[in-house]
Amino acid sequence: LMPPDKWDLGPPGSADMVLTFRNIHNWMPRGYAEQMFEKIYEALKPGGVLGVVEHRGNPGVPQDPKAASGYVNEDYAIAMIEAAGFELVARSEINANPKDTKDYEKGVWTLPPTLRAGDDPKWREIGESDRFTLKFSK
């Protein structure tokens, strides 16, 4: 869902649910992550659900506002989404991957499926990124 002039999530209060998978890190460098969550909030019905899956950053490393590595700190994302009016109601570790050290020269794209640093067996051994999975309510 980008750029902003292309956003059409439907009439206000018309959506039961919106899901976003690995998009926050794409919205952040373009400067409209906050706007996107506001638009999603507007599109959802009262009690509507927002599901979010994103590459989990290292909580010990300050969040890069441009998310150049592709990783987003979970607390940073939660604060941004709550600022749009949402309430965090659940978390899941279904997409967690403790093997992901999050310190690769090519960022999250080092890992499968992109393998930007080459198709090295060590990247496949790690697997896909560590991701947070969150459920919010309007």
C-alpha positions as CSV (number, residue, x, y, z in Angstrom):
1,L,0.0,0.0,0.0
2,M,2.0,2.9,-1.3
3,P,2.4,5.8,-2.2
4,P,-0.2,7.8,-0.2
5,D,-2.0,9.1,-3.3
6,K,-2.8,5.4,-4.1
7,W,-4.2,4.6,-0.7
8,D,-7.8,3.4,-0.9
9,L,-8.7,1.2,2.0
10,G,-12.4,1.7,1.5
11,P,-15.0,4.0,3.1
12,P,-14.4,4.9,6.8
13,G,-15.6,2.3,9.2
14,S,-16.1,-0.3,6.5
15,A,-13.4,-3.0,7.2
16,D,-13.6,-5.8,9.7
17,M,-9.9,-6.6,9.6
18,V,-6.7,-5.3,8.0
19,L,-3.5,-7.5,7.9
20,T,0.0,-6.2,7.1
21,F,2.9,-8.5,6.6
22,R,6.5,-7.1,6.6
23,N,5.5,-3.6,5.5
24,I,6.4,-1.2,8.3
25,H,10.1,-1.2,7.3
26,N,9.0,-0.2,3.8
27,W,6.7,2.6,5.1
28,M,9.3,4.1,7.5
29,P,11.9,5.3,5.1
30,R,9.2,6.9,3.0
31,G,8.0,8.8,6.1
32,Y,4.4,7.6,6.1
33,A,4.2,4.7,8.5
34,E,2.2,6.8,11.0
35,Q,-0.1,8.0,8.3
36,M,-0.7,4.5,7.1
37,F,-1.8,3.4,10.6
38,E,-4.1,6.4,10.9
39,K,-5.7,5.4,7.5
40,I,-6.1,1.8,8.6
41,Y,-7.7,3.0,11.9
42,E,-10.1,5.2,9.9
43,A,-11.1,2.3,7.5
44,L,-11.8,-0.2,10.4
45,K,-15.2,-0.6,12.0
46,P,-15.4,-0.1,15.8
47,G,-13.9,-3.2,17.3
48,G,-12.1,-4.0,14.0
49,V,-8.8,-5.9,14.1
50,L,-5.4,-5.0,12.8
51,G,-2.9,-7.8,12.5
52,V,0.8,-7.0,12.1
53,V,3.8,-9.1,11.3
54,E,7.2,-7.5,11.0
55,H,10.9,-8.2,11.2
56,R,11.8,-7.8,14.9
57,G,14.7,-5.5,15.6
58,N,17.2,-5.9,18.5
59,P,15.7,-4.2,21.5
60,G,19.2,-3.2,22.6
61,V,19.8,-1.2,19.5
62,P,18.0,2.2,19.0
63,Q,15.5,2.2,16.2
64,D,16.7,3.6,12.9
65,P,13.8,5.8,11.8
66,K,14.4,4.7,8.2
67,A,14.6,1.0,9.2
68,A,17.6,0.7,6.7
69,S,18.3,-2.9,8.0
70,G,14.7,-3.9,7.5
71,Y,14.3,-4.6,11.2
72,V,11.8,-2.7,13.4
73,N,11.9,-2.7,17.2
74,E,8.7,-4.2,18.5
75,D,8.2,-1.5,21.2
76,Y,8.7,1.2,18.5
77,A,6.0,-0.4,16.3
78,I,3.6,-0.8,19.2
79,A,4.0,2.8,20.3
80,M,3.5,4.0,16.7
81,I,0.4,1.9,16.2
82,E,-1.1,2.8,19.6
83,A,-0.5,6.5,18.8
84,A,-2.9,6.0,15.8
85,G,-5.6,4.9,18.3
86,F,-5.2,1.1,18.4
87,E,-5.1,-1.1,21.5
88,L,-2.7,-4.0,21.6
89,V,-4.7,-7.1,22.6
90,A,-2.5,-10.0,21.8
91,R,1.0,-11.1,20.8
92,S,2.2,-14.4,19.3
93,E,5.7,-15.9,18.9
94,I,4.6,-18.1,16.0
95,N,7.0,-16.2,13.7
96,A,9.9,-16.0,16.2
97,N,13.4,-17.2,15.2
98,P,16.0,-17.0,17.9
99,K,18.7,-18.0,15.4
100,D,18.4,-14.5,13.7
101,T,21.2,-12.3,15.1
102,K,19.9,-9.2,13.2
103,D,23.4,-8.0,12.6
104,Y,24.0,-8.7,8.9
105,E,25.8,-6.3,6.5
106,K,22.9,-6.7,4.0
107,G,20.2,-6.4,6.8
108,V,17.2,-8.7,6.9
109,W,17.6,-9.3,3.2
110,T,20.7,-11.5,4.0
111,L,18.3,-14.2,5.1
112,P,15.9,-16.3,3.0
113,P,14.0,-15.8,0.9
114,T,16.1,-12.9,-0.5
115,L,19.6,-14.1,0.2
116,R,21.1,-10.8,-0.8
117,A,24.6,-11.8,0.5
118,G,24.5,-14.9,-1.6
119,D,23.0,-18.4,-1.3
120,D,25.3,-19.5,1.5
121,P,24.2,-22.5,3.6
122,K,24.8,-20.6,6.8
123,W,21.9,-18.2,5.8
124,R,19.6,-21.1,5.1
125,E,20.5,-22.6,8.4
126,I,19.3,-19.5,10.2
127,G,16.1,-19.5,8.2
128,E,13.8,-16.5,7.8
129,S,13.9,-13.5,10.1
130,D,12.8,-13.3,13.6
131,R,9.3,-11.6,13.4
132,F,6.8,-10.2,15.9
133,T,3.2,-10.9,15.4
134,L,0.7,-8.5,17.0
135,K,-3.1,-8.1,17.2
136,F,-4.6,-4.7,17.8
137,S,-8.2,-3.6,18.2
138,K,-9.9,-0.3,17.2
